[in-house]
Structure formats: structure tokens, C-alpha cells
């Protein structure tokens, strides 16, 4: 698997406090990689180290095949777009004028402005100054600036933070489309499980600066425990026969079974004169998996 981002024991300490500890991050090329963790887990610091904005205390980071260092930072960042923390812009300028500043600084072609504005759907803002933009529009302008020049890698730090549901959905759909439409890899951080689940095909879970788990979203969902919950005409007798327990809501919970054993189970209960009135498959949700992986006992 080719990786656009790979870190080896990446560590950052401030004094005696490690905010990122021996992090081994692997972001597959062409993916949307969700960097998931509570606020203060070390996500932003990690992204700043990938951009060379923060010098690591130990370990190394390789971005787009080059090891990040003081010497290579400019060369690497020319191929990377980023939106870290809140978007920076000149409030008295229009969206187009703000991107013109970015274009000149990067020595890019004017056509990139129209392309970036169209991608984030800000091409019709005209002479409206950025100070009159909504938070969602400012966030999209920051994303447009990050997309200037068709970067190979995009680093987005909490891009949906503070947005309303419509704005969140809009940014989410845009991020999902970028690998296919733009051919870029996206590393996106969030403290929201639902957002990472809907945006990403790979995920890394960070807790207290350490990687708790990483892999594909499919693999993460596969870790979920499965079971069957049923209700019958005689729950006490059915639970006794099945060697199962009845939960506080009156459901009998048994280990998940394949179709044939489930059919045999229901037929066996019927032979005992017990009718099955409800039968549902249940699955552990991502919140439970997160808590089990990190052992924090604290919700995101």
C-alpha cells in the first residue's frame, strides 16, 4: 500500500508534557483518511508537524515521499494544501481578491482561482466582502485557498467545526469527492465520530497523543460485536432454554448466529410452545468501539 503520509515514532513534547507520543501514522494515497480524537488529543499538533510548522521532539514524518525537514519544507508544502484551525482571510476583500493574494504568493495561474471558487461553489459571490460571509462561506473560502494549484495532499483540521447541518453536509460531500475528482489524498481531522464515519474510508484514532487504532472503516465496523435480541410469548422460559439473559428492556440477548442455527433456535422454541414475536440483529456502535479501543471511558 502506497502512503502519502507516514510517520515513524513522531513525538512532540512541551517541557515534560508529551502532546504527541510515538505516533505511527499511515495515510494511503487516494484515500480520505479520518484523524479522529477528542479535543486536545494531539491532532492539530500532528498536522503542524507534517507541514513543518512545528518541529518534532523525536521521530520523523514523510510526506509525498520526502522526509519533512527545515530544508525540504518549502518543496513539500508546494504540493500540499492545508486548512489548519480557522481559515485566514482579508475581511475587506472579496473571495476572488483573497484567492488572488494566494495565487501571487504561490506563483500560480489565474485559472486556478476560477477552478477553486467553482469547486467550493463561491463563484457567484461577486463584490461581496468576506466580512459579510457566513461562517460556512468563510470555511469554504479557506478550503478554496487550500485547493489552489491542485495539491496532491490536502490537510484539513476540523473543517466542519461550527457549521450548521446543511453546511456540514456540503463540506462532507465536497471532501468525499476530492480523491476521484481532483486526484488528491485528504487527511481530515475531527472529534465527531459520525462525521469521520460518513467522510472517510480509512481512520486513525488518537487518544492522549497516542494512536489507539488505525485501518479501514470497514475493518473498524467489523470489530463491532453482534448479537440477536428477541422477545417471545414466555421470555423467562425461553431465556432458560437458550442459556441467555433478559436485559432491562425485556429483550433476550443471544450471541449472533448464522441463518440455519437461528431457524433451528426458533423452531426449537416453537416445539416448546413458545412463540417468537420479535427478532432483531443488534450491533455495537462506533462510540462503544472507540471507548473500548482507547479505554478512556469518556465520550467524544
QUIDAFEN-V450726 format. One record per pair of residues at least 4 apart in sequence whose ideal C-beta (glycine too) atoms are under 8 Angstrom apart, sorted by the first residue. I is the first residue (numbers start at 1). J is the second residue. Records with the same first field share a line. If there is no record, write none. Layout:
# QUIDAFEN-V450726
I = J + J
This chain:
# QUIDAFEN-V450726
1 = 26 + 28
2 = 28 + 29
3 = 26 + 27 + 28 + 29 + 62
4 = 27 + 28 + 29 + 63 + 64 + 152 + 153 + 185
5 = 25 + 26 + 27 + 33 + 50 + 61 + 62 + 63 + 64 + 153 + 185 + 187
6 = 25 + 26 + 27 + 61 + 62
7 = 23 + 24 + 25 + 46 + 50 + 59 + 60 + 61 + 62
8 = 24 + 59 + 60 + 61 + 62
9 = 22 + 23 + 24 + 58 + 59 + 60
10 = 20 + 22 + 23 + 24 + 25 + 46 + 49 + 56 + 58 + 59 + 60 + 61
11 = 18 + 20 + 21 + 22 + 23 + 56 + 57 + 58 + 59
12 = 18 + 19 + 20 + 42 + 45 + 46 + 49 + 54 + 56 + 57
13 = 17 + 18 + 19 + 57
14 = 19
18 = 57 + 209
19 = 42 + 45 + 209
20 = 42 + 45 + 46 + 49 + 56 + 209
21 = 42 + 208 + 209 + 210
22 = 58 + 59 + 210
23 = 42 + 46 + 59 + 206 + 209 + 210 + 211
24 = 211
25 = 35 + 46 + 61 + 204 + 211 + 214
26 = 204 + 214
27 = 31 + 33 + 185 + 187 + 202
28 = 33 + 185 + 202
29 = 185
30 = 179 + 183 + 185
31 = 179 + 185 + 186 + 200 + 201 + 202
32 = 175 + 176 + 178 + 179 + 185 + 186 + 188 + 199 + 200 + 201 + 202
33 = 185 + 186 + 187 + 188 + 200 + 201 + 202 + 203 + 204
34 = 188 + 189 + 190 + 195 + 196 + 197 + 199 + 200 + 202 + 203 + 204 + 217
35 = 43 + 46 + 47 + 187 + 188 + 189 + 190 + 203 + 204 + 206
36 = 189 + 190 + 191 + 193 + 196 + 203 + 204 + 205 + 206 + 290 + 300
37 = 41 + 42 + 43 + 189 + 191 + 205 + 206 + 207 + 300
38 = 191 + 207 + 296 + 298 + 300
39 = 191
41 = 191 + 206 + 207 + 208 + 209
42 = 46 + 206 + 208 + 209
43 = 47 + 157 + 158 + 189 + 206
44 = 48 + 84 + 85 + 157 + 189
45 = 49 + 54
46 = 50 + 206
47 = 51 + 82 + 84 + 155 + 157 + 187 + 189
48 = 53 + 54 + 84
49 = 53 + 54 + 55 + 56 + 61 + 68
50 = 61 + 63 + 68 + 155 + 187
51 = 68 + 73 + 77 + 80 + 82 + 84 + 155
52 = 68 + 69 + 70 + 72 + 73 + 76 + 77
53 = 84
55 = 70
56 = 60 + 61
60 = 67 + 68
61 = 67 + 68
62 = 66 + 67 + 68
63 = 68 + 76 + 80 + 153
64 = 76 + 79 + 80 + 152 + 153
66 = 72 + 75 + 76
67 = 72
68 = 72 + 73 + 76
69 = 73
72 = 76
73 = 77
74 = 78
75 = 79
76 = 80
77 = 82
78 = 106
79 = 151 + 152 + 153
80 = 151 + 152 + 153 + 154 + 155
81 = 145 + 146 + 147 + 148 + 149 + 151 + 153 + 154 + 155 + 184
82 = 146 + 154 + 155 + 156 + 157
83 = 87 + 142 + 143 + 145 + 146 + 155 + 156 + 157 + 159
84 = 155 + 157
85 = 157 + 158
86 = 142
87 = 138 + 139 + 141 + 142 + 143 + 145
88 = 142
89 = 93 + 98 + 130 + 138 + 141 + 142 + 145
90 = 97 + 98 + 101 + 130
91 = 129 + 130 + 131
92 = 129 + 130 + 131
93 = 97 + 98 + 101 + 129 + 130
94 = 98 + 125 + 126 + 127 + 128 + 129 + 130
95 = 99 + 117 + 122 + 125 + 128 + 130 + 133 + 141 + 144
96 = 100 + 113 + 117 + 125
97 = 101
98 = 102 + 130 + 141 + 145
99 = 103 + 113 + 116 + 117 + 141 + 144 + 145 + 148
100 = 104 + 113
101 = 105
102 = 106 + 108 + 145 + 148
103 = 107 + 108 + 109 + 110 + 112 + 113 + 148
106 = 148 + 149
108 = 112 + 148 + 149
110 = 114
111 = 115
112 = 116 + 148 + 149 + 150
113 = 117 + 148
114 = 118 + 123
115 = 119 + 147 + 150
116 = 120 + 144 + 145 + 147 + 148
117 = 122 + 123 + 125 + 144
118 = 123
119 = 144 + 147 + 174 + 182
120 = 140 + 141 + 143 + 144 + 147 + 174
121 = 140 + 170
122 = 137 + 140 + 141 + 144
125 = 133 + 137
128 = 132 + 133
129 = 133
130 = 138 + 141
133 = 137 + 138 + 141
134 = 138 + 167
135 = 139 + 162 + 163 + 167
136 = 140 + 163 + 164 + 166 + 167 + 170 + 171
137 = 141
138 = 142
139 = 143 + 159 + 160 + 162 + 163 + 167 + 171
140 = 144 + 170 + 171
141 = 145
142 = 146
143 = 147 + 156 + 159 + 171 + 174
144 = 148
146 = 151 + 154 + 155 + 156
147 = 151 + 154 + 182
150 = 182 + 183 + 184
151 = 184
152 = 183 + 184 + 185
153 = 184 + 185 + 186 + 187
154 = 178 + 184 + 185 + 186 + 187
155 = 187
156 = 175 + 186 + 187 + 188 + 189
157 = 189
158 = 189 + 190 + 191
159 = 171 + 175 + 188
160 = 167 + 168 + 171 + 172 + 190 + 192 + 195
163 = 167 + 168 + 171
164 = 168
165 = 169
166 = 170
167 = 171
168 = 172 + 195
169 = 173
170 = 174
171 = 175
172 = 176 + 195 + 198 + 199
173 = 177
174 = 178
175 = 186 + 188 + 199
176 = 199
177 = 181 + 182
178 = 182 + 184 + 186
179 = 183 + 184 + 185 + 186
188 = 196 + 199 + 200
190 = 195 + 196 + 199
191 = 300
192 = 196 + 300
193 = 197 + 286 + 287 + 290 + 300
194 = 198
195 = 199
196 = 200 + 203
197 = 217 + 286
200 = 217
201 = 216 + 217
202 = 214 + 215 + 216 + 217
203 = 213 + 214 + 215 + 216 + 217 + 220
204 = 211 + 213 + 214
205 = 211 + 212 + 213 + 214 + 290 + 293 + 294
206 = 210 + 211 + 212
207 = 212 + 293 + 294 + 296
208 = 296
212 = 293 + 294
213 = 220 + 293
215 = 219 + 220
216 = 220
217 = 221
218 = 222
219 = 223
220 = 286 + 289
221 = 286
223 = 289
224 = 283 + 284 + 285 + 286 + 288 + 289
225 = 283 + 284
226 = 256 + 281 + 282 + 283 + 284
227 = 253 + 254 + 255 + 256 + 281 + 282
228 = 253 + 254 + 255 + 256 + 257 + 262 + 279 + 280 + 281 + 282
229 = 247 + 251 + 252 + 253 + 278 + 279 + 280 + 281 + 282
230 = 238 + 251 + 252 + 254 + 276 + 278 + 279 + 280
231 = 235 + 250 + 251 + 252 + 276 + 277 + 278
232 = 238 + 252 + 269 + 274 + 275 + 276 + 277
233 = 274 + 275 + 277
234 = 238 + 273 + 274
235 = 239 + 246 + 250 + 252
236 = 240 + 246
237 = 241 + 272 + 274
238 = 242 + 244 + 252 + 269 + 274
239 = 243 + 244 + 245 + 246 + 252
241 = 268 + 269 + 272 + 274
242 = 252 + 254 + 265 + 269
244 = 252 + 253 + 254
245 = 252 + 253
246 = 250 + 251 + 252 + 253
247 = 251 + 252 + 253
251 = 278
253 = 282
254 = 265
256 = 281
257 = 261 + 262 + 265
258 = 262
259 = 263
260 = 264
261 = 265
262 = 266 + 279
263 = 267
264 = 268
265 = 269
266 = 270 + 276 + 279
267 = 271
268 = 272
269 = 274 + 275 + 276
270 = 274 + 275 + 276
284 = 288 + 289
285 = 289
286 = 290
287 = 291 + 299 + 300
288 = 292
289 = 293
290 = 294 + 300
291 = 295 + 296 + 297 + 298 + 299
